[in-house]
Amino acid sequence: MFMRYLVGMGLLVCIHTGCIEERPARDDCVAPCGTHPDASQDGAVPGNLDQGVSTDQGGDGEPFDDDAGAPDVGGIFDMQVMDESVGPQDIRVGEPVDSAVDAMMDVDARLPDLGPDLGPDMGGPHRPCDDTAVGCPAVVWTDLAPGRFLMGGPGRGDHLVREVQIEAFALSRSEVTVAQYRTCVSGGGCEAPNAEGRPFSNWSAQPATREDHPVNYITWHEASRFAAWVGARLPSEAEWEYAARSQGQGPELRYVWGEAPGACGDAVINVMNRMNCRVESTAPVCTHPASHTVQGLCNMAGNLMEYVADGAHPNFLGAPEDGRAWVDEGGVDRTIIRGAGWVSDDRDSFVHRRFEWDIDRADGHVGFRIARSLDP
């Protein structure tokens, strides 16, 4: 039985496969749908919203793969449903900060010294943010060496595993934070996320307590705009998986942290190894070191799912073999998101798992990190 929960306003919002229901906070989400005291004799729950389980490949948040040994739960939880239900209270984590700069300094203080190839972006090609009064946000980059690896994993259909050559590139060590995105908004390069009526939004009108959390409720367009403003881009799907596999480790690596399921506390994920971890929000970036790669990339599983530059394709038949983003001639109208968000089951964090996503949709469990190519 798959379930997730949220606490707020004295209620639990229990999300089982196929239904969502509200229960008094004294109850739990262990019992299946329709078994709590408010259920009618035929099992119906007042106000029950039937999510259904899709058998299609793709859709809004539907997985393209179906891993052996674990029943498919029909994709990730739809955060928009959260927003339209009981409206749990916003849960703030961490101490207030005086400014976005202070928040970024706090993040840097948590990051280990991982060698000379890592550090704030200094110099390099001219970037649009260089022409603004606020300047460019500090970005800590992790360089990734070129290599060849097997991308993908088990799932429905054929052409789900392929060999890909990756050229040298750099990936931002963390997901883009509220503080970094705020610099783009202040510099006129980005629009502020719409946080109205969204209790799980990390954004606030003024710098507050979540400047070091990853920015969420961002569309693919807005993520691409931020990346271009700082002279970067979104990673390709192949680059993302190569990075999550700690530079292309083999198919035996199922999770960022290894072959076996993790435990609560290893990543900002709500369900780990079928245990309810009671995760109620994102966490500051670069916490939970078990979810970091060997090269030091933070939270490659958990916190937020992440955009890539590619358009959505159900398999890899016809995909570029050189690691470039796979974009059809007409451009991108749907994309892929990778990794697992804070509301996820850990099976969403398989390093090969992929979900189709609408590029115009912003949600509370989706964010992004940025990439840039390196000279050979």
HUJOZI-V577495 format. One record per backbone hydrogen bond with DSSP energy under -0.5 kcal/mol. CO is the residue of the C=O (numbers start at 1). NH is the residue of the N-H. E is the energy in kcal/mol with one decimal. If there is no record, write none. Layout:
BEGIN
co: {CO:CO}
nh: {NH:NH}
e: {E:E}
END
This chain:
BEGIN
co: {2:4:6:8:10:11:12:12:13:13:14:14:15:16:19:20:21:23:24:32:36:40:44:45:48:49:49:56:59:59:61:62:63:67:77:78:78:79:80:81:82:82:90:99:100:101:102:103:104:105:106:107:107:108:112:115:119:127:128:129:139:139:140:141:142:144:147:149:149:151:159:160:162:164:164:166:168:169:170:171:173:176:177:178:179:180:181:182:183:184:184:185:193:195:197:198:208:208:210:211:212:213:219:220:221:222:223:224:225:226:227:228:228:229:233:235:236:237:238:239:240:241:242:242:243:245:250:252:254:255:258:263:266:267:267:268:270:270:271:272:275:275:283:284:288:289:291:291:293:297:302:303:305:306:310:316:321:325:326:328:331:333:334:335:336:337:338:340:341:344:344:345:346:347:350:353:354:355:356:357:358:359:359:363:363:365:366:366:367:368:369:370:371:372}
nh: {17:15:13:11:25:8:14:23:6:15:16:21:4:19:16:49:14:12:27:35:39:43:40:48:50:20:51:58:61:62:76:356:58:70:79:81:82:83:84:85:85:87:92:103:104:105:106:107:108:109:110:110:111:111:114:118:141:130:131:132:121:141:173:119:171:169:166:151:164:162:316:153:151:149:166:147:374:144:372:142:298:215:181:182:183:184:185:186:187:189:190:188:195:198:199:201:97:211:213:179:285:178:223:224:225:226:227:228:229:230:232:128:231:129:371:309:240:241:242:243:244:245:247:248:246:249:253:254:351:258:255:266:291:265:269:303:277:278:346:275:272:277:214:287:291:292:300:301:296:293:304:342:367:338:336:319:165:327:311:331:333:359:312:357:308:355:306:302:344:270:271:348:349:350:353:339:64:337:61:335:361:220:221:217:366:305:217:218:307:176:235:172:233:170}
e: {-1.0:-2.9:-2.3:-1.7:-2.0:-2.0:-0.7:-2.6:-0.6:-0.5:-0.7:-2.4:-1.2:-1.9:-1.6:-1.1:-3.0:-3.2:-2.1:-1.4:-2.3:-2.1:-2.5:-2.3:-0.6:-0.6:-0.8:-0.8:-1.2:-0.8:-1.8:-1.4:-0.9:-1.2:-0.8:-1.2:-0.9:-1.8:-1.2:-0.6:-1.3:-0.8:-0.6:-1.8:-2.0:-2.1:-2.1:-2.0:-2.5:-1.9:-0.9:-1.2:-0.7:-0.9:-0.8:-1.5:-1.4:-1.9:-1.6:-1.4:-1.1:-0.6:-3.2:-0.6:-2.3:-1.6:-3.6:-0.6:-2.6:-2.2:-2.9:-0.9:-3.3:-2.2:-0.6:-2.0:-1.9:-3.0:-2.1:-2.3:-3.0:-2.4:-2.5:-2.6:-1.4:-1.2:-2.1:-2.9:-1.9:-2.2:-1.2:-1.3:-1.1:-2.0:-0.6:-2.1:-0.7:-0.6:-1.5:-2.3:-2.7:-2.3:-2.3:-2.4:-2.2:-2.3:-2.3:-2.3:-2.0:-1.6:-3.4:-0.5:-1.5:-2.1:-3.4:-2.5:-2.5:-2.2:-2.4:-2.4:-2.6:-1.9:-1.4:-2.0:-1.8:-2.7:-2.0:-1.0:-2.6:-0.9:-2.8:-2.4:-0.5:-0.7:-2.0:-2.1:-3.4:-0.5:-1.9:-1.9:-2.1:-0.7:-0.6:-0.9:-2.2:-2.0:-2.0:-0.5:-1.4:-2.0:-1.5:-2.1:-3.6:-2.5:-0.6:-2.2:-2.7:-1.0:-2.5:-2.2:-0.5:-1.0:-1.8:-2.3:-1.2:-1.7:-2.9:-0.9:-1.8:-0.7:-1.8:-2.2:-1.6:-1.0:-1.7:-0.6:-2.1:-2.5:-2.3:-3.1:-1.6:-1.1:-1.0:-2.3:-1.0:-3.0:-0.6:-0.6:-1.7:-2.7:-0.5:-2.9:-2.1:-2.9}
END
